[in-house]
Amino acid sequence: MFKDSINQSRQQGIGMTSERTRLRMIAELRDLGIKDLSVLHVMSKLPRHMFVDEAISCRAYENTALPIGHGQTISQPYTVALMTQTLLNKPRKNVLEIGTGCGYQTAVLSQLVDSIVSVECILKLHRRARDLVYDLGVRNVKFRHGDGFGGSAEHAPYDGILAAAVSDDVPQELIDQLAEGGRIVMPVSKNGSQWLIIIDKIGGRVVSQDLEAVRFVPRLSGLY
Ligand code: SAH
């Protein structure tokens, strides 16, 4: 699974970053209705405290979003688990992730699909996530600095697309780059609130359903 040779002391952690604390988070995710055992297993192995600043690493296993700099946040563990479980209602091979952020969601997904293209529009976050996920031993992710809502045509079609920033609509490019049988999971704004929606491409048609109300950071336009 994840390489444990880097920075042993930080990775093993003590007290609030220990494996025991991480397993409490997993128990909480189960209580909240996360059922996919492979998602729970990967999250039980992934050191979330390594994805946030050391000063707040004691809070890494709380079920909460935390700042990662540049006005962005690492998603709440429940949200990561829910999105991953929803995307993986059936096996997915080639996945596009929009909004790499700190790379936590990317690392979870990397263990559950064949390959990922992960796009982030803030250069410093893109670089930091790329290096950290690489150091954890993950080799099936292509990290890109760019506007992810245009997709990444080069590696399309995708049988899964996941976005971590809220948008007013579902860009046509993403629908075009979705394979037959593919699924998009993303937050959209509707009448002042945000909903996590599921879009399936079935028989060339697009079928959409609302999953639950969520809170995400807004989609940015341009590169930073
Ligand atoms: N799953 C990530 C979520 C990070 S927050 C994590 O847990 O760390 C959402 C991320 O989306 C931010 O890093 C933000 O910079 C990025 N983002 C926002 N708009 C974007 C766009 N148009 N293209 C690519 N990334 C975008």
Residues whose N, C-alpha, C, O or C-beta is under 5 A from the ligand:
A	BS01	SAH	Q72 T73 I74 S75 I98 G99 T100 G101 C102 G103 Y104 Q105 V119 E120 C121 I122 G146 D147 G148 F149 A164 A165 V217 P218 R219 L220
